[in-house]
Amino acid sequence: MFDLFRSRARAVRYMLAAILLLVALSMVITLIPGFGTDTQRQDQIVAQIGGEPLTVLEVQQVIQRQIQNHAFPPEMAVSYVPQIINQIITERAAAWQARRLGFDVTKQELADTIQAVLPQLFEGGKFAGKEVYAAYLAQQNLTVPQFESALRRQLLVNKLRDLVLAGVIVTPAQLEKEYKWRNEKAKIEYAVVSPEKYRSEIRVDPEEMNAYYQKNKAFFRIPEKRSFDLVVIDEAEVSKSITVPEAELRRMYEANKESYRTPERVKVRHILLKTTDVPQDKLPAIRAKAEALLKQLKQGADFAELAKKNSEDPGSASKGGDLGYITRGQTVPAFEQAAFSLKPGQISDIITTQYGLHIIQVLDKQEARLKPFDEVKSQLAEERKKQQVYERMQSLADQARAALVKNPQGADQVARELGLAVIKVDKADASAPVPGIGVSRDLADALTLARKGEVTPVVQVQPTKLAVAVVTDIFPSRPADFSEVEDQIRQKLTDDKLKQLVEARAREFFEKAKAPGADFRKLAQSMGLEVKTPPEFTRNGAVEGLGVASFVEEAFTEPPGTVFGPVNTGGAQWFICRVIEQIPADMNKFPAEKENLEKQVKSEMERDRSDLFEAGLLSDLIKEGKVKIYQNVINTLVANYSGR
């Protein structure tokens, strides 16, 4: 909760990031010559929405930002790119449809949104001015028109979605049915058919192995291997050679003295009872609860215990309401005023904010001060040393590479002269770990591009290590001899046979166990199988030792005594299950959980309706000819990411 009422900083950052992304797309159209004109090449247009083009370059901008922000692994880009393209097209189609339906964004709505997104420009509710506004956006490489245009489009989409979701309601019958579905429980027992029990029965003779090799000979190849010398620049070793004189640290301190001033701050904890999205008729009961808690605290009750049991702030409740230290400007005004007016140990009255009702206790209070040099000396030394280490590592790496380019056979000499380590690797393929380094994709890529005698660029092989390599020999890929893949073939055939045998044993047990009058446990014992009886579970839960409950849906639909399976959860084991009991949901708890459940169900319904609406809208606009998607361009674009 503290993250929420710290002037909504995190929400603002996320919203601003999304808007900046939208603006960036607009900027591509504005700043790239030829965009938005009839001279655009058809093979550079991914789609047209209401006559407005969505270009390849725009999509690439979005994908690159997603990769830079680690939204997905680069090697998975080929899977994510089609989804990203569809999302962009759908969003633009929704905005276009909103305009066609007559939706508009008023100046006041735009102004309110700007204030919500950029609260730092409205200190005390007063606008900092157009020049400051423009200067701030300029730092983000944006102009005021670009920024506000993106805001309008986002607001249009939101208005259309609000209209679509306005009619979503959850009926009492739906709610009760959902509660029962989520809270019904089942109890089963299951027999485990494990491959380890049968591994000793598997035999693979040489004739089978040779026959498999001859049949699949084309698939067995020894990958290309390379020998190379690797000169390593290790941060830990470089750091040992660097010391920072105290005189330099003092100069740093004096030059940046203002940054070591600490503002007035207080350490607080609180109890929050939320009032957001609460019906008016429920507010008196919430206030009464707050007053009762305050009375207990005034009588000496343990604040932390009451916070753990009653506070609705998910970020601090488990910590006894502890928010740590806060400074002025971090929290909403009413909370701040109360926190900074109390003395250590004091407890506030009930404080009302837009998030709910708070009871605050101040634990400590510190006045504003300037940290003395001795207090920050070690911090300064660490910061300066890190900077020097970084610079020194870059310099050593560049020197090592330059020396290797001049003398590719002299890795030992280069390393010795620069005080670095050298690792000699013989006949390693791209996936092999390097001694002392491990597996480095960047190093493997660099080595693959280098010819014999060539030096790679400097690469980061670990978070604290740089390296440069010289390729000393290359051994091309070739067909594998039988002796080189004999163990691999034996393992393959063993695994295949074992898999078949385990499944066969599982089906054998199942057929016997479902026969009338069969004793599940005695049968399992006779076949040497272990039987487990896990605790009862819900549909959304997990079955101990087996996996998620969705693997055993029959536990909820079949009558007690039913044997079902065999069940395979994706691993090597198989499970044969028997339904023991089905436990109805405890409807006595329904009233207490009804409100939260209703919110969850409504949210799920809204998400489903929104997805269906957007998919239907896009389909309709395509049929009308208002949206044109050029699949051949998309295919080419996706193919560009297939090698990542």
C-alpha positions as CSV (number, residue, x, y, z in Angstrom):
1,M,0.0,0.0,0.0
2,F,2.9,2.3,0.7
3,D,3.8,2.0,-3.0
4,L,0.3,3.1,-3.9
5,F,0.1,6.2,-1.8
6,R,3.6,7.4,-2.4
7,S,2.2,10.1,-4.7
8,R,1.3,7.2,-7.0
9,A,4.9,7.2,-8.2
10,R,5.0,3.7,-9.5
11,A,1.7,3.8,-11.3
12,V,2.7,7.1,-12.8
13,R,6.0,5.7,-14.1
14,Y,4.2,2.7,-15.7
15,M,1.6,4.9,-17.3
16,L,4.2,7.4,-18.5
17,A,6.3,4.5,-19.9
18,A,3.3,3.2,-21.9
19,I,2.5,6.7,-23.2
20,L,6.1,7.4,-24.1
21,L,6.1,4.1,-26.1
22,L,3.0,5.2,-28.0
23,V,4.6,8.6,-28.7
24,A,7.7,7.0,-29.9
25,L,5.6,5.2,-32.5
26,S,4.1,8.5,-33.5
27,M,7.6,10.1,-33.8
28,V,8.6,7.5,-36.3
29,I,5.9,8.7,-38.6
30,T,6.7,12.3,-38.0
31,L,10.5,12.1,-38.2
32,I,11.2,9.5,-40.9
33,P,11.1,11.0,-44.4
34,G,8.3,9.6,-46.6
35,F,6.2,8.2,-43.7
36,G,2.6,9.1,-44.0
37,T,2.8,9.8,-47.7
38,D,1.7,8.0,-50.8
39,T,5.3,7.3,-51.7
40,Q,5.6,4.6,-49.0
41,R,6.7,1.2,-50.3
42,Q,4.0,-1.4,-49.9
43,D,6.5,-3.9,-48.5
44,Q,7.1,-1.5,-45.6
45,I,3.5,-1.3,-44.4
46,V,2.3,-3.9,-41.9
47,A,-1.3,-2.7,-41.9
48,Q,-3.6,0.2,-42.6
49,I,-6.1,1.2,-40.0
50,G,-8.7,3.7,-41.2
51,G,-6.3,4.7,-44.0
52,E,-3.4,5.3,-41.5
53,P,-0.3,3.1,-42.1
54,L,1.4,1.0,-39.5
55,T,4.9,0.5,-40.8
56,V,7.6,-2.1,-40.4
57,L,9.9,0.4,-38.8
58,E,7.2,1.3,-36.2
59,V,6.8,-2.3,-35.2
60,Q,10.5,-2.8,-35.1
61,Q,10.7,0.2,-32.7
62,V,8.2,-1.5,-30.3
63,I,9.9,-4.9,-30.5
64,Q,13.3,-3.4,-29.8
65,R,12.0,-1.5,-26.8
66,Q,10.4,-4.7,-25.5
67,I,13.7,-6.6,-25.8
68,Q,15.6,-3.7,-24.1
69,N,13.1,-3.8,-21.3
70,H,13.5,-7.6,-20.9
71,A,9.8,-8.1,-21.7
72,F,10.8,-11.5,-23.3
73,P,14.1,-13.3,-24.1
74,P,15.6,-12.2,-27.4
75,E,15.7,-15.8,-28.6
76,M,12.0,-16.0,-28.1
77,A,11.3,-13.0,-30.3
78,V,10.0,-15.1,-33.2
79,S,7.2,-16.3,-30.9
80,Y,6.3,-12.9,-29.4
81,V,6.5,-10.8,-32.6
82,P,3.2,-11.9,-34.1
83,Q,1.5,-11.2,-30.7
84,I,3.0,-7.8,-30.5
85,I,1.9,-6.9,-34.1
86,N,-1.6,-8.1,-33.4
87,Q,-1.8,-6.0,-30.2
88,I,-0.6,-2.8,-31.9
89,I,-3.1,-3.3,-34.7
90,T,-5.9,-4.0,-32.3
91,E,-5.2,-1.0,-30.1
92,R,-5.1,1.3,-33.1
93,A,-8.3,-0.2,-34.5
94,A,-10.0,0.5,-31.1
95,A,-8.9,4.1,-31.1
96,W,-10.1,4.6,-34.7
97,Q,-13.5,3.0,-33.9
98,A,-13.9,5.2,-30.8
99,R,-13.4,8.3,-33.0
100,R,-15.9,7.0,-35.6
101,L,-18.5,6.4,-32.8
102,G,-18.2,10.1,-31.8
103,F,-16.0,9.8,-28.8
104,D,-13.8,12.8,-28.1
105,V,-11.3,13.9,-25.4
106,T,-12.1,17.3,-23.8
107,K,-9.4,19.8,-22.9
108,Q,-10.2,19.3,-19.2
109,E,-9.9,15.5,-19.5
110,L,-6.5,15.9,-21.3
111,A,-5.4,18.4,-18.6
112,D,-6.4,16.1,-15.8
113,T,-4.6,13.2,-17.4
114,I,-1.4,15.2,-17.8
115,Q,-1.5,16.1,-14.2
116,A,-2.0,12.5,-13.2
117,V,0.9,11.3,-15.4
118,L,3.3,14.2,-14.6
119,P,2.5,15.2,-11.0
120,Q,6.1,16.6,-10.7
121,L,4.9,19.5,-12.9
122,F,2.1,20.4,-10.5
123,E,3.7,21.0,-7.1
124,G,1.0,22.2,-4.8
125,G,-1.5,21.8,-7.5
126,K,0.0,24.7,-9.5
127,F,1.2,24.1,-13.1
128,A,4.9,24.7,-13.5
129,G,4.4,26.4,-16.9
130,K,4.5,25.6,-20.6
131,E,8.3,26.1,-20.8
132,V,9.0,23.7,-18.0
133,Y,6.5,21.3,-19.5
134,A,8.1,21.4,-22.9
135,A,11.6,21.2,-21.5
136,Y,10.7,18.1,-19.5
137,L,9.3,16.4,-22.6
138,A,12.3,17.4,-24.6
139,Q,14.4,15.4,-22.2
140,Q,12.4,12.4,-23.4
141,N,12.9,13.4,-27.0
142,L,9.3,14.4,-27.3
143,T,7.3,17.5,-28.3
144,V,4.2,18.7,-26.5
145,P,1.9,17.9,-29.6
146,Q,3.4,14.4,-29.9
147,F,2.9,13.7,-26.2
148,E,-0.7,15.0,-26.1
149,S,-1.7,13.2,-29.3
150,A,-0.7,9.9,-27.7
151,L,-2.6,10.7,-24.5
152,R,-5.7,11.5,-26.5
153,R,-5.5,8.2,-28.4
154,Q,-5.1,6.2,-25.1
155,L,-8.0,8.0,-23.5
156,L,-10.2,7.2,-26.6
157,V,-9.4,3.5,-26.2
158,N,-10.2,3.7,-22.5
159,K,-13.6,5.3,-23.2
160,L,-14.5,2.6,-25.7
161,R,-13.5,-0.1,-23.3
162,D,-15.5,1.5,-20.5
163,L,-18.6,1.4,-22.8
164,V,-18.0,-2.2,-23.6
165,L,-17.6,-3.2,-20.0
166,A,-20.4,-1.1,-18.6
167,G,-22.9,-3.9,-18.7
168,V,-20.9,-6.6,-17.0
169,I,-22.7,-7.8,-13.9
170,V,-22.3,-10.9,-11.8
171,T,-25.6,-12.5,-10.8
172,P,-26.1,-14.1,-7.3
173,A,-26.5,-17.5,-9.0
174,Q,-23.2,-17.1,-10.9
175,L,-21.4,-16.0,-7.8
176,E,-22.7,-19.0,-5.7
177,K,-21.9,-21.4,-8.5
178,E,-18.4,-20.0,-8.8
179,Y,-17.8,-20.2,-5.1
180,K,-18.9,-23.8,-5.1
181,W,-16.7,-24.6,-8.1
182,R,-13.6,-23.0,-6.4
183,N,-14.1,-24.4,-3.0
184,E,-15.3,-28.0,-3.6
185,K,-12.6,-30.4,-2.6
186,A,-11.7,-34.0,-3.5
187,K,-9.7,-36.7,-1.9
188,I,-8.0,-39.4,-3.9
189,E,-5.4,-42.1,-3.6
190,Y,-3.0,-43.0,-6.4
191,A,-0.5,-45.7,-7.4
192,V,2.8,-44.5,-8.8
193,V,4.3,-46.4,-11.7
194,S,7.9,-45.2,-11.7
195,P,10.6,-45.9,-14.4
196,E,13.3,-46.6,-11.8
197,K,11.4,-49.8,-10.8
198,Y,11.8,-51.3,-14.3
199,R,15.1,-49.9,-15.6
200,S,16.9,-53.1,-14.7
201,E,14.6,-55.0,-17.0
202,I,15.7,-53.1,-20.1
203,R,18.2,-54.7,-22.4
204,V,19.7,-53.1,-25.5
205,D,22.0,-55.4,-27.7
206,P,24.7,-54.2,-30.0
207,E,22.8,-55.3,-33.1
208,E,19.9,-52.9,-32.2
209,M,22.3,-50.1,-31.6
210,N,24.1,-50.6,-34.9
211,A,20.8,-50.9,-36.8
212,Y,19.6,-47.6,-35.3
213,Y,22.9,-45.9,-36.2
214,Q,22.7,-47.1,-39.8
215,K,19.1,-46.0,-40.1
216,N,19.8,-42.5,-38.6
217,K,23.4,-42.1,-39.7
218,A,22.7,-38.7,-41.4
219,F,21.5,-37.2,-38.1
220,F,24.7,-38.1,-36.2
221,R,27.3,-35.4,-36.7
222,I,30.2,-34.1,-34.7
223,P,29.7,-30.3,-34.5
224,E,32.4,-27.9,-35.6
225,K,35.0,-27.4,-32.8
226,R,37.5,-24.7,-32.2
227,S,40.7,-24.3,-30.2
228,F,41.3,-20.8,-28.9
229,D,43.3,-18.8,-26.4
230,L,41.2,-16.6,-24.1
231,V,42.6,-13.6,-22.3
232,V,40.4,-12.7,-19.3
233,I,40.1,-9.4,-17.5
234,D,38.7,-10.1,-14.0
235,E,37.1,-7.3,-12.0
236,A,38.2,-8.9,-8.7
237,E,41.9,-9.0,-9.8
238,V,41.8,-5.5,-11.3
239,S,40.2,-4.2,-8.1
240,K,43.2,-5.4,-6.0
241,S,45.6,-3.1,-7.8
242,I,43.5,0.1,-7.3
243,T,43.5,2.4,-4.2
244,V,41.9,5.8,-3.9
245,P,43.8,8.5,-2.0
246,E,41.9,10.2,0.8
247,A,42.7,13.6,-0.7
248,E,40.8,12.6,-3.8
249,L,37.9,11.4,-1.7
250,R,37.7,14.7,0.1
251,R,37.6,16.6,-3.2
252,M,34.7,14.4,-4.3
253,Y,32.9,15.0,-1.0
254,E,33.4,18.8,-1.3
255,A,32.3,18.9,-4.9
256,N,29.1,16.9,-4.2
257,K,28.4,18.0,-0.6
258,E,24.8,18.9,-1.3
259,S,24.0,15.3,-2.3
260,Y,24.9,14.2,1.2
261,R,22.3,16.2,2.9
262,T,19.5,14.0,4.3
263,P,16.0,15.5,4.6
264,E,13.9,15.4,7.7
265,R,12.4,11.9,7.9
266,V,10.3,9.8,10.2
267,K,10.0,6.0,10.6
268,V,6.4,5.0,10.7
269,R,4.0,2.1,10.7
270,H,0.3,2.1,10.1
271,I,-2.9,0.1,9.9
272,L,-5.0,0.7,6.8
273,L,-8.6,-0.1,6.3
274,K,-9.4,0.4,2.6
275,T,-12.4,2.5,1.5
276,T,-11.7,2.6,-2.3
277,D,-14.5,1.1,-4.3
278,V,-16.5,0.4,-1.2
279,P,-20.3,1.2,-1.2
280,Q,-21.4,4.2,0.9
281,D,-23.5,2.0,3.2
282,K,-20.4,0.0,4.2
283,L,-18.3,3.0,5.2
284,P,-19.8,3.4,8.8
285,A,-18.9,-0.2,9.6
286,I,-15.3,0.4,8.4
287,R,-14.9,3.5,10.5
288,A,-16.4,1.7,13.5
289,K,-13.7,-1.0,13.1
290,A,-11.0,1.7,12.9
291,E,-12.2,3.3,16.1
292,A,-12.3,0.0,17.9
293,L,-8.7,-0.7,16.8
294,L,-7.6,2.8,17.9
295,K,-9.2,2.2,21.3
296,Q,-7.3,-1.0,21.7
297,L,-4.0,0.7,20.8
298,K,-4.6,3.5,23.3
299,Q,-5.2,0.8,25.9
300,G,-1.8,-0.7,25.2
301,A,-2.5,-3.3,22.5
302,D,0.5,-4.5,20.4
303,F,0.5,-2.3,17.2
304,A,2.4,-4.8,15.1
305,E,0.0,-7.7,15.9
306,L,-3.1,-5.6,15.2
307,A,-1.5,-4.5,11.9
308,K,-0.8,-8.1,10.9
309,K,-4.3,-9.2,11.6
310,N,-6.3,-6.1,10.4
311,S,-4.3,-3.9,8.0
312,E,-5.3,-4.1,4.3
313,D,-2.0,-2.8,3.1
314,P,-0.4,-5.8,1.3
315,G,3.0,-4.2,1.3
316,S,3.3,-3.7,5.1
317,A,0.7,-5.7,6.9
318,S,3.0,-8.8,7.2
319,K,5.7,-6.5,8.6
320,G,3.4,-5.2,11.4
321,G,2.5,-2.2,9.3
322,D,6.2,-1.0,9.1
323,L,6.7,1.4,6.2
324,G,10.3,2.3,7.1
325,Y,11.5,5.9,6.8
326,I,9.6,8.4,4.8
327,T,10.4,12.0,3.7
328,R,8.2,14.9,2.9
329,G,6.6,14.5,-0.6
330,Q,6.6,10.7,-0.6
331,T,3.1,10.2,0.8
332,V,-0.3,11.9,0.2
333,P,-0.7,15.2,2.2
334,A,-3.0,14.0,5.0
335,F,-0.7,11.0,5.8
336,E,2.4,13.2,5.6
337,Q,0.9,15.9,7.9
338,A,0.0,13.4,10.6
339,A,3.3,11.5,10.4
340,F,5.5,14.6,10.7
341,S,3.4,16.1,13.5
342,L,3.7,13.1,15.8
343,K,6.6,12.5,18.2
344,P,8.3,9.1,18.4
345,G,6.0,6.6,20.1
346,Q,2.9,8.6,19.5
347,I,-0.2,7.2,17.8
348,S,-2.4,9.3,15.6
349,D,-6.1,9.6,15.5
350,I,-7.9,8.1,12.5
351,I,-6.5,9.7,9.3
352,T,-8.6,9.7,6.1
353,T,-7.0,9.6,2.7
354,Q,-8.2,8.6,-0.7
355,Y,-7.0,5.1,0.0
356,G,-8.9,4.6,3.3
357,L,-8.6,5.0,7.0
358,H,-5.1,5.0,8.6
359,I,-3.9,4.7,12.2
360,I,-0.2,5.9,12.3
361,Q,2.5,5.4,14.8
362,V,5.9,7.2,14.6
363,L,8.8,5.0,15.7
364,D,11.7,7.4,15.1
365,K,12.3,10.9,13.8
366,Q,15.4,12.4,12.3
367,E,16.1,16.0,11.6
368,A,17.6,17.2,8.3
369,R,21.4,17.2,8.4
370,L,24.6,17.1,6.3
371,K,26.4,13.8,6.6
372,P,30.0,14.4,7.6
373,F,32.9,13.2,5.5
374,D,33.9,10.3,7.8
375,E,30.3,8.9,7.5
376,V,30.4,8.7,3.7
377,K,34.1,8.1,3.2
378,S,33.7,4.3,2.6
379,Q,30.8,4.9,0.2
380,L,32.8,7.5,-1.7
381,A,35.8,5.1,-1.9
382,E,33.6,2.2,-3.1
383,E,32.0,4.4,-5.8
384,R,35.3,5.8,-7.0
385,K,37.0,2.5,-7.0
386,K,34.2,0.9,-9.0
387,Q,34.5,3.7,-11.6
388,Q,38.2,3.3,-11.8
389,V,37.9,-0.5,-12.0
390,Y,35.5,-0.2,-14.9
391,E,37.7,2.2,-16.7
392,R,40.8,0.1,-16.1
393,M,39.0,-3.1,-17.3
394,Q,38.0,-1.4,-20.5
395,S,41.5,-0.1,-21.0
396,L,43.1,-3.5,-20.4
397,A,40.6,-5.2,-22.7
398,D,41.4,-2.8,-25.5
399,Q,45.1,-3.2,-25.0
400,A,44.9,-6.9,-24.9
401,R,42.9,-7.0,-28.2
402,A,45.2,-4.6,-29.9
403,A,48.3,-6.7,-28.9
404,L,46.6,-10.0,-30.0
405,V,45.8,-8.5,-33.4
406,K,49.5,-7.7,-33.9
407,N,50.6,-11.0,-32.4
408,P,47.9,-13.7,-32.6
409,Q,50.3,-16.4,-31.4
410,G,51.4,-14.4,-28.3
411,A,48.5,-14.8,-25.9
412,D,50.7,-15.9,-23.1
413,Q,53.1,-12.9,-23.6
414,V,50.2,-10.4,-23.9
415,A,48.5,-11.7,-20.7
416,R,51.8,-11.7,-18.8
417,E,52.7,-8.1,-19.8
418,L,49.2,-6.8,-18.8
419,G,48.9,-8.9,-15.6
420,L,46.0,-10.9,-16.9
421,A,45.0,-14.6,-17.0
422,V,45.0,-16.7,-20.1
423,I,42.8,-19.8,-20.7
424,K,43.7,-22.3,-23.4
425,V,40.8,-24.2,-24.8
426,D,41.2,-27.2,-27.1
427,K,38.6,-28.6,-29.5
428,A,35.5,-27.1,-27.9
429,D,32.1,-26.8,-29.6
430,A,29.9,-23.7,-29.2
431,S,27.8,-25.2,-26.4
432,A,30.8,-26.4,-24.3
433,P,31.5,-24.6,-21.0
434,V,34.8,-22.7,-20.9
435,P,36.9,-23.5,-17.8
436,G,36.6,-20.7,-15.2
437,I,33.9,-19.0,-17.3
438,G,31.1,-21.5,-18.0
439,V,28.8,-21.2,-21.0
440,S,28.8,-17.7,-22.6
441,R,26.5,-17.2,-25.6
442,D,28.2,-13.9,-26.5
443,L,31.6,-15.6,-26.5
444,A,30.3,-18.5,-28.6
445,D,28.8,-16.1,-31.1
446,A,32.1,-14.1,-31.4
447,L,34.2,-17.3,-31.8
448,T,31.8,-18.6,-34.5
449,L,32.3,-15.5,-36.6
450,A,36.1,-15.6,-36.3
451,R,38.4,-17.5,-38.7
452,K,41.6,-19.2,-37.8
453,G,44.1,-16.7,-36.5
454,E,41.5,-13.9,-36.0
455,V,40.8,-12.1,-32.8
456,T,37.3,-11.7,-31.5
457,P,35.9,-8.4,-30.2
458,V,36.0,-7.8,-26.5
459,V,33.0,-9.6,-24.9
460,Q,31.5,-9.8,-21.4
461,V,31.6,-13.4,-20.5
462,Q,30.4,-13.0,-16.9
463,P,28.9,-10.0,-15.0
464,T,32.4,-9.2,-13.6
465,K,34.6,-10.5,-16.5
466,L,35.6,-9.3,-19.9
467,A,37.5,-11.5,-22.4
468,V,39.1,-11.5,-25.8
469,A,39.9,-14.6,-27.8
470,V,42.1,-15.6,-30.7
471,V,41.1,-18.7,-32.7
472,T,44.1,-21.0,-33.0
473,D,42.5,-23.9,-34.9
474,I,39.1,-24.9,-36.5
475,F,37.9,-28.5,-36.8
476,P,34.9,-28.6,-39.3
477,S,31.7,-30.5,-38.6
478,R,31.7,-34.1,-39.8
479,P,29.7,-37.3,-39.7
480,A,30.0,-39.1,-36.4
481,D,31.5,-42.6,-36.2
482,F,29.5,-45.2,-34.4
483,S,32.0,-45.3,-31.5
484,E,31.6,-41.6,-30.9
485,V,27.8,-41.8,-30.5
486,E,27.5,-45.3,-29.1
487,D,26.6,-44.1,-25.6
488,Q,24.1,-41.6,-26.9
489,I,22.3,-44.3,-29.0
490,R,22.3,-46.7,-26.0
491,Q,20.7,-44.1,-23.8
492,K,18.1,-43.2,-26.5
493,L,17.1,-46.8,-27.0
494,T,17.0,-47.5,-23.3
495,D,14.8,-44.5,-22.6
496,D,12.4,-45.4,-25.5
497,K,12.0,-49.0,-24.2
498,L,11.7,-47.9,-20.6
499,K,9.0,-45.3,-21.5
500,Q,7.0,-48.0,-23.4
501,L,7.4,-50.5,-20.6
502,V,6.3,-48.0,-17.9
503,E,3.2,-47.0,-19.8
504,A,2.4,-50.7,-20.4
505,R,2.6,-51.5,-16.7
506,A,0.5,-48.5,-15.9
507,R,-2.2,-49.6,-18.3
508,E,-2.0,-53.2,-17.0
509,F,-2.6,-52.0,-13.4
510,F,-5.4,-49.7,-14.5
511,E,-7.3,-52.5,-16.3
512,K,-7.0,-54.7,-13.3
513,A,-7.8,-52.0,-10.7
514,K,-11.1,-51.0,-12.4
515,A,-12.4,-54.5,-12.5
516,P,-15.4,-55.2,-10.2
517,G,-14.3,-56.1,-6.7
518,A,-10.7,-55.2,-7.2
519,D,-8.8,-54.1,-4.1
520,F,-6.8,-51.1,-5.2
521,R,-4.1,-51.3,-2.5
522,K,-3.7,-55.0,-2.5
523,L,-3.3,-55.0,-6.3
524,A,-0.7,-52.2,-6.1
525,Q,1.2,-54.2,-3.4
526,S,1.2,-57.3,-5.6
527,M,2.7,-55.3,-8.5
528,G,5.3,-53.6,-6.2
529,L,3.7,-50.1,-6.7
530,E,3.7,-47.4,-4.1
531,V,0.2,-46.0,-3.1
532,K,-0.1,-42.4,-1.8
533,T,-3.0,-40.6,-0.2
534,P,-2.4,-36.9,-0.5
535,P,-4.4,-34.3,1.4
536,E,-7.7,-33.1,0.0
537,F,-7.5,-30.4,-2.7
538,T,-9.5,-27.9,-4.7
539,R,-9.8,-27.5,-8.4
540,N,-7.4,-24.6,-8.4
541,G,-5.0,-26.3,-6.0
542,A,-2.4,-29.0,-6.4
543,V,-2.2,-32.7,-5.6
544,E,0.7,-33.5,-3.4
545,G,3.3,-35.5,-5.3
546,L,1.4,-35.5,-8.5
547,G,0.9,-31.9,-9.8
548,V,-1.9,-29.4,-10.5
549,A,-5.4,-30.6,-9.8
550,S,-6.4,-30.1,-13.5
551,F,-4.6,-33.4,-14.2
552,V,-7.2,-35.2,-12.2
553,E,-10.5,-33.5,-13.0
554,E,-12.3,-36.8,-12.7
555,A,-11.8,-36.6,-9.0
556,F,-14.6,-33.9,-9.0
557,T,-16.8,-35.5,-11.6
558,E,-16.7,-39.2,-11.0
559,P,-18.4,-41.0,-8.0
560,P,-16.3,-42.2,-5.1
561,G,-14.7,-45.6,-5.8
562,T,-14.1,-44.8,-9.4
563,V,-10.6,-45.7,-10.7
564,F,-9.3,-43.4,-13.5
565,G,-6.1,-42.9,-15.5
566,P,-3.5,-43.7,-16.4
567,V,-2.4,-40.0,-15.8
568,N,0.9,-38.7,-17.1
569,T,1.8,-35.1,-16.0
570,G,4.6,-34.7,-18.5
571,G,7.3,-36.6,-16.6
572,A,8.5,-40.1,-16.6
573,Q,6.0,-41.4,-14.0
574,W,2.4,-42.6,-14.5
575,F,-0.4,-42.4,-12.0
576,I,-3.5,-44.5,-11.6
577,C,-6.0,-42.8,-9.3
578,R,-9.1,-43.7,-7.3
579,V,-11.7,-41.3,-6.0
580,I,-12.1,-41.5,-2.2
581,E,-14.3,-38.6,-1.4
582,Q,-15.8,-35.3,-2.6
583,I,-16.3,-32.6,-0.1
584,P,-18.8,-29.8,-0.8
585,A,-17.9,-26.2,-0.4
586,D,-18.5,-24.7,3.1
587,M,-21.3,-22.3,2.3
588,N,-21.0,-20.8,5.8
589,K,-17.9,-19.0,4.6
590,F,-19.6,-17.7,1.5
591,P,-20.9,-14.4,3.0
592,A,-17.4,-13.4,4.2
593,E,-15.8,-14.1,0.8
594,K,-18.6,-12.9,-1.4
595,E,-17.4,-9.4,-1.9
596,N,-13.8,-10.3,-2.9
597,L,-15.0,-13.2,-5.1
598,E,-17.4,-10.9,-6.9
599,K,-14.6,-8.5,-7.7
600,Q,-12.5,-11.4,-9.0
601,V,-15.3,-12.9,-11.1
602,K,-16.2,-9.5,-12.5
603,S,-12.6,-8.7,-13.4
604,E,-12.3,-12.0,-15.2
605,M,-15.6,-11.4,-17.1
606,E,-14.4,-7.9,-18.1
607,R,-11.2,-9.3,-19.4
608,D,-12.9,-12.0,-21.4
609,R,-15.5,-9.5,-22.8
610,S,-12.7,-7.0,-23.7
611,D,-10.7,-9.7,-25.5
612,L,-13.8,-10.9,-27.4
613,F,-14.9,-7.4,-28.3
614,E,-11.5,-6.4,-29.6
615,A,-11.1,-9.6,-31.6
616,G,-14.6,-9.1,-33.0
617,L,-14.0,-5.4,-33.7
618,L,-10.8,-6.1,-35.6
619,S,-12.6,-8.9,-37.6
620,D,-15.5,-6.5,-38.5
621,L,-13.2,-3.7,-39.5
622,I,-11.2,-6.1,-41.7
623,K,-14.5,-7.2,-43.4
624,E,-15.5,-3.5,-43.9
625,G,-12.1,-2.8,-45.5
626,K,-11.2,-0.3,-42.8
627,V,-8.3,-2.4,-41.6
628,K,-6.0,-4.0,-44.1
629,I,-3.3,-6.4,-42.9
630,Y,-0.4,-7.4,-45.1
631,Q,0.4,-10.9,-43.9
632,N,3.4,-11.3,-46.3
633,V,5.1,-8.3,-44.7
634,I,4.4,-9.7,-41.3
635,N,5.8,-13.0,-42.3
636,T,9.0,-11.4,-43.6
637,L,9.3,-9.3,-40.4
638,V,8.8,-12.4,-38.2
639,A,11.4,-14.3,-40.2
640,N,14.0,-11.6,-39.4
641,Y,13.8,-12.6,-35.8
642,S,14.0,-16.4,-36.3
643,G,17.8,-16.5,-35.9
644,R,18.0,-14.7,-32.6
